[in-house]
Amino acid sequence: MSRVCTVCGKGQTSGNNVSHSKRRTRRTFKANVQKVSYVAEGKTVTGYVCARCLKSVERA
């Protein structure tokens, strides 16, 4: 499953793990997406929606 929101397009982003000794290694932050059915343009659509869009989208 590609972790991309079908409403806003939010996806994976990258950053650093920072240890106690301040060494930096690359890491990824994945979007919190849930599979839901929602109403878009008068039709019921099933897709992956991020947690922020889940509050604003009209559920079916």
Summary of the structure (lengths in Angstrom):
residues: 60
radius of gyration: 15.6
end to end distance: 22.1
largest distance: 54.0
contacts: 131
relative contact order: 0.30
helix: 10%
strand: 48%
